[in-house]
Amino acid sequence: MHKEIDRFAVFLSYDGTKAISDEEEEMIGESLREYFMKWEDELQPALGQVRLMGTPKVVDLAERVAVALMEITSEVELRKTFTDYYPGWFQVGDLLRVLLNAMRKELGLPETSSSRDQDWPWLPERPSRESYVQKHPRPSAEAQG
């Protein structure tokens, strides 16, 4: 759902200088309705399962994520700007990572790392992008013409 809301929040005016078109308005409205139905019909039952089997910390974090996913809809519902919307979206993403690590800990798994070096996603021990460049001889002017 975190990714889903971003698919239609992009139709908000970036900074309020451009109006939302009728077509974009229709897309936002329809997508919001679908989002709310998914929150109720899919996320809430999954949250019920977490409440049944999760530790108190995981349950608390899962409930926070569920509410946060609904809270970030307010900027979209009110047709505020994308610059009003996106900080909350990133905040939910951070909360999701905290929840993921709490769930992993509950399962006896190590936390995931969020630190990435500048070459990520590429593995340093693998061939570089440049190594895949094929050096074909250029055709001469005589061969072209």
Backbone bond lengths (Angstrom), bond angles and torsions (degrees), N, CA, C in turn:
res aa  C-N    CA-C-N  psi(-1)  N-CA   C-N-CA  omega(-1)  CA-C   N-CA-C  phi
1 M - - - 1.447 - - 1.523 110.48 -
2 H 1.319 115.76 -28.91 1.462 120.46 178.42 1.529 109.73 -61.34
3 K 1.306 116.99 -44.22 1.464 120.36 178.01 1.517 110.69 -72.20
4 E 1.319 116.22 -36.53 1.458 121.03 -175.76 1.525 112.47 -60.31
5 I 1.320 118.01 -44.87 1.468 119.17 -177.93 1.520 111.13 -64.87
6 D 1.312 116.18 -31.91 1.460 119.57 -179.94 1.525 111.35 -67.62
7 R 1.328 116.96 -25.24 1.468 120.84 -179.71 1.527 112.51 -66.92
8 F 1.326 116.95 -25.32 1.461 117.75 177.81 1.518 113.02 -113.81
9 A 1.316 118.39 -16.69 1.470 120.25 174.94 1.524 110.86 -67.54
10 V 1.324 117.17 -22.09 1.467 120.36 178.85 1.523 112.08 -63.75
11 F 1.326 117.63 -14.80 1.456 120.36 178.73 1.528 112.82 -84.65
12 L 1.329 116.75 -5.06 1.462 119.37 174.20 1.521 108.73 -66.31
13 S 1.312 116.12 153.93 1.458 119.28 173.44 1.522 107.82 -63.61
14 Y 1.307 116.94 134.63 1.466 119.84 -176.04 1.530 111.24 -59.35
15 D 1.315 116.98 -50.72 1.462 120.13 -175.88 1.531 113.19 -132.83
16 G 1.325 116.62 12.45 1.457 120.73 178.57 1.512 114.21 90.63
17 T 1.327 118.32 -1.84 1.459 120.10 -178.38 1.520 112.74 -85.37
18 K 1.332 117.75 -18.61 1.462 121.99 -179.73 1.525 108.76 -118.66
19 A 1.309 116.00 132.09 1.471 120.46 179.04 1.526 110.42 -74.75
20 I 1.327 115.27 152.75 1.462 121.67 175.64 1.522 107.60 -78.74
21 S 1.326 117.25 130.28 1.465 120.92 -179.39 1.533 110.03 -71.40
22 D 1.322 116.02 163.63 1.464 120.64 177.98 1.527 110.79 -59.98
23 E 1.321 116.67 -40.37 1.463 121.00 179.66 1.533 110.66 -64.88
24 E 1.323 116.88 -43.09 1.471 120.76 178.17 1.525 110.59 -66.28
25 E 1.313 116.29 -38.28 1.464 121.63 178.00 1.521 110.65 -60.63
26 E 1.317 116.11 -44.14 1.465 120.90 178.84 1.533 110.39 -63.91
27 M 1.332 116.44 -41.79 1.460 121.05 179.82 1.537 110.26 -63.73
28 I 1.311 117.50 -43.43 1.471 121.01 179.47 1.521 110.23 -62.63
29 G 1.330 117.14 -47.93 1.460 120.85 -178.46 1.515 112.90 -60.32
30 E 1.325 116.44 -46.79 1.462 120.57 -179.95 1.533 110.65 -65.69
31 S 1.310 116.46 -42.39 1.465 120.42 -179.41 1.525 111.73 -65.76
32 L 1.323 117.30 -37.48 1.468 120.20 176.75 1.522 111.16 -62.27
33 R 1.334 116.91 -43.32 1.472 120.31 178.43 1.528 110.69 -59.93
34 E 1.326 116.29 -45.45 1.468 120.33 178.88 1.536 110.83 -63.37
35 Y 1.307 116.15 -39.69 1.464 121.59 179.42 1.528 110.61 -61.52
36 F 1.325 116.26 -46.33 1.471 120.67 179.48 1.525 111.23 -62.93
37 M 1.320 116.55 -40.46 1.474 119.78 179.03 1.530 110.12 -65.85
38 K 1.316 117.40 -41.27 1.466 120.64 179.14 1.525 110.51 -65.25
39 W 1.337 116.75 -39.31 1.465 121.35 178.58 1.526 109.42 -59.68
40 E 1.318 116.22 -43.17 1.467 121.34 -178.14 1.531 112.33 -76.57
41 D 1.330 116.52 -45.92 1.467 120.79 -171.73 1.528 114.68 -84.29
42 E 1.326 118.21 -25.81 1.460 120.50 -176.92 1.535 113.20 -116.05
43 L 1.319 116.15 -47.04 1.468 118.74 -177.04 1.523 111.79 -70.51
44 Q 1.304 118.19 -42.29 1.457 120.13 -177.97 1.537 112.58 -63.61
45 P 1.347 119.99 -43.29 1.469 118.59 174.87 1.539 112.28 -62.28
46 A 1.330 117.21 -38.93 1.470 119.68 177.66 1.526 110.46 -64.51
47 L 1.321 116.65 -38.54 1.460 121.13 177.21 1.527 110.08 -64.23
48 G 1.316 117.25 -36.73 1.466 121.35 176.17 1.516 111.61 -60.73
49 Q 1.323 117.04 -38.75 1.462 120.61 177.32 1.528 111.28 -67.23
50 V 1.311 116.30 -39.65 1.473 119.82 177.39 1.527 109.56 -64.39
51 R 1.325 116.86 -40.96 1.470 120.40 178.60 1.531 110.97 -61.66
52 L 1.308 116.47 -34.24 1.454 121.37 -178.84 1.521 112.18 -72.63
53 M 1.330 117.59 -38.79 1.462 120.15 -170.60 1.521 115.30 -116.25
54 G 1.315 118.88 -12.06 1.454 120.71 -174.66 1.515 113.53 -85.41
55 T 1.323 114.59 160.49 1.464 120.04 173.30 1.524 108.29 -70.83
56 P 1.327 117.80 161.55 1.463 119.40 179.35 1.539 113.30 -54.67
57 K 1.322 117.73 -37.98 1.470 120.15 -179.81 1.524 110.77 -65.94
58 V 1.331 117.71 -45.08 1.462 121.21 179.97 1.528 109.97 -65.30
59 V 1.313 117.58 -42.09 1.464 121.02 178.47 1.523 109.93 -60.33
60 D 1.315 117.24 -46.70 1.466 121.40 179.14 1.527 110.69 -58.88
61 L 1.322 117.01 -47.03 1.462 120.20 -179.26 1.529 111.55 -66.03
62 A 1.318 117.86 -40.35 1.459 121.13 178.83 1.528 110.78 -63.38
63 E 1.321 117.05 -41.32 1.461 120.18 176.92 1.523 111.04 -64.40
64 R 1.327 116.44 -39.61 1.464 120.28 177.49 1.531 111.13 -61.89
65 V 1.333 116.60 -43.04 1.464 120.70 178.98 1.528 109.62 -62.06
66 A 1.324 117.40 -45.33 1.461 120.82 -179.52 1.530 111.24 -58.89
67 V 1.315 116.68 -46.55 1.469 120.39 179.50 1.530 110.34 -67.57
68 A 1.325 116.98 -40.06 1.463 120.60 179.66 1.530 111.15 -62.31
69 L 1.343 116.73 -39.38 1.464 119.90 177.73 1.521 111.30 -61.99
70 M 1.313 116.77 -33.35 1.452 119.87 177.28 1.535 110.50 -78.48
71 E 1.317 116.54 -37.27 1.466 120.45 -177.21 1.521 112.38 -62.73
72 I 1.334 117.71 -37.92 1.469 118.49 -177.47 1.528 112.67 -72.77
73 T 1.330 116.78 -5.50 1.464 118.33 175.45 1.527 111.47 -74.77
74 S 1.327 118.07 -19.08 1.469 119.42 -173.57 1.530 112.32 -60.80
75 E 1.329 117.61 -40.09 1.469 119.01 178.78 1.523 110.89 -65.24
76 V 1.329 116.02 -33.15 1.459 119.95 178.80 1.533 109.86 -74.61
77 E 1.322 116.64 -45.59 1.468 120.59 179.31 1.523 111.60 -58.12
78 L 1.323 116.64 -40.67 1.464 121.61 -178.43 1.524 112.64 -84.90
79 R 1.340 115.94 0.28 1.462 123.23 -179.60 1.527 111.41 55.83
80 K 1.319 114.21 41.22 1.464 118.73 172.91 1.517 108.29 -71.18
81 T 1.302 117.65 -171.69 1.459 120.35 -177.38 1.524 111.40 -86.58
82 F 1.329 114.28 161.25 1.455 119.59 176.56 1.527 109.84 -61.93
83 T 1.330 116.80 -34.16 1.473 119.64 179.29 1.528 111.50 -68.80
84 D 1.323 118.34 -23.00 1.468 121.25 172.52 1.522 110.75 -76.44
85 Y 1.334 115.64 -35.37 1.461 122.60 -174.84 1.525 114.12 -75.82
86 Y 1.334 117.71 -47.67 1.462 119.17 -165.49 1.529 116.43 -64.84
87 P 1.339 122.05 -29.90 1.475 117.71 177.10 1.530 112.54 -60.15
88 G 1.320 117.33 -38.72 1.462 120.83 177.20 1.514 111.43 -65.82
89 W 1.340 116.56 -36.28 1.460 120.69 178.62 1.528 110.31 -61.85
90 F 1.324 116.45 -44.82 1.466 119.78 177.66 1.526 111.31 -66.58
91 Q 1.318 116.73 -34.99 1.464 121.05 177.92 1.527 110.56 -63.65
92 V 1.322 117.42 -40.59 1.470 121.08 176.38 1.528 109.96 -65.02
93 G 1.320 117.21 -40.15 1.466 120.35 177.64 1.516 111.99 -59.26
94 D 1.313 116.34 -40.62 1.461 120.69 177.48 1.529 110.15 -64.71
95 L 1.311 116.62 -43.64 1.468 121.34 179.11 1.533 110.75 -62.69
96 L 1.309 117.00 -37.45 1.465 120.72 176.79 1.531 111.31 -62.46
97 R 1.338 117.06 -39.54 1.472 119.96 177.85 1.527 110.81 -65.97
98 V 1.327 117.24 -38.29 1.463 120.78 177.08 1.524 109.59 -63.29
99 L 1.335 117.37 -44.21 1.461 121.77 177.45 1.523 110.87 -61.44
100 L 1.308 117.55 -45.97 1.466 121.11 179.50 1.524 110.94 -57.17
101 N 1.313 117.24 -45.77 1.464 119.82 -179.34 1.524 111.92 -67.62
102 A 1.319 117.84 -35.33 1.467 120.38 176.42 1.526 110.28 -66.00
103 M 1.306 116.77 -39.37 1.474 120.50 177.57 1.524 110.70 -66.31
104 R 1.331 116.52 -42.13 1.467 119.93 178.18 1.529 110.55 -62.32
105 K 1.317 116.33 -42.10 1.465 120.59 179.37 1.524 110.05 -62.04
106 E 1.331 115.79 -42.10 1.459 120.86 178.72 1.528 111.62 -60.26
107 L 1.327 116.49 -32.00 1.463 121.51 179.49 1.529 112.84 -87.99
108 G 1.331 116.48 1.95 1.456 120.52 179.85 1.516 113.71 80.21
109 L 1.320 117.32 20.05 1.461 122.25 179.71 1.523 110.34 -102.83
110 P 1.321 117.38 155.02 1.465 119.13 177.77 1.529 110.95 -71.18
111 E 1.317 115.55 156.38 1.457 120.39 176.93 1.514 109.89 -67.14
112 T 1.323 115.49 154.57 1.460 119.98 174.84 1.518 108.13 -83.63
113 S 1.296 116.23 151.14 1.456 121.11 179.83 1.514 109.17 -94.46
114 S 1.302 116.91 139.16 1.459 119.92 176.01 1.517 111.11 -106.17
115 S 1.340 116.78 -0.47 1.458 118.96 178.96 1.527 109.10 -82.51
116 R 1.308 115.62 132.49 1.457 121.34 -178.05 1.515 108.83 -134.68
117 D 1.333 115.43 136.43 1.451 118.03 177.60 1.526 109.52 -80.87
118 Q 1.326 115.66 174.72 1.458 119.91 -173.63 1.524 113.92 -67.34
119 D 1.331 118.23 -20.01 1.460 121.51 179.82 1.530 112.97 -90.25
120 W 1.330 117.74 -3.72 1.444 120.62 -178.41 1.522 108.88 -57.73
121 P 1.274 123.69 135.63 1.452 130.42 17.75 1.530 114.06 -94.79
122 W 1.303 117.36 4.93 1.464 120.03 -174.89 1.519 110.53 -78.91
123 L 1.326 115.57 143.89 1.459 122.08 179.03 1.523 108.85 -86.16
124 P 1.327 117.70 129.88 1.466 119.79 -175.55 1.527 113.52 -64.00
125 E 1.321 118.03 -26.58 1.464 120.18 -178.30 1.535 112.97 -83.52
126 R 1.321 117.50 -2.72 1.465 121.69 -179.80 1.532 109.65 -95.71
127 P 1.336 117.08 162.96 1.466 119.76 -180.00 1.528 111.70 -59.06
128 S 1.324 115.56 146.96 1.464 121.11 179.86 1.524 110.52 -76.38
129 R 1.295 116.21 165.83 1.467 121.54 177.26 1.533 110.12 -59.10
130 E 1.327 115.39 -40.93 1.461 120.16 -178.79 1.529 111.98 -60.68
131 S 1.331 118.00 -29.78 1.462 120.28 -178.34 1.530 111.98 -67.60
132 Y 1.311 117.45 -16.49 1.456 120.64 179.92 1.528 112.98 -90.71
133 V 1.331 117.01 -6.63 1.459 120.17 179.04 1.517 108.50 -71.16
134 Q 1.319 115.40 124.69 1.465 120.42 179.74 1.522 108.76 -90.11
135 K 1.293 115.07 133.32 1.458 120.38 -177.27 1.533 109.02 -100.58
136 H 1.310 114.93 85.35 1.461 121.05 178.22 1.522 108.67 -88.16
137 P 1.310 116.41 141.18 1.477 117.16 176.43 1.526 109.20 -66.44
138 R 1.323 115.27 142.25 1.462 120.48 177.96 1.523 107.94 -76.84
139 P 1.316 116.49 139.62 1.458 117.59 178.01 1.532 110.66 -68.20
140 S 1.287 116.51 143.94 1.472 119.93 179.59 1.512 109.37 -74.57
141 A 1.320 115.91 165.04 1.460 121.74 179.54 1.522 110.39 -62.34
142 E 1.337 116.85 -33.93 1.466 120.24 -179.69 1.533 110.71 -66.91
143 A 1.330 116.49 -38.96 1.463 120.47 -178.01 1.521 111.66 -70.16
144 Q 1.323 116.41 -26.56 1.478 120.31 -178.54 1.514 112.28 -80.00
145 G 1.277 117.89 -27.35 1.418 117.22 -167.48 1.423 119.95 -117.07
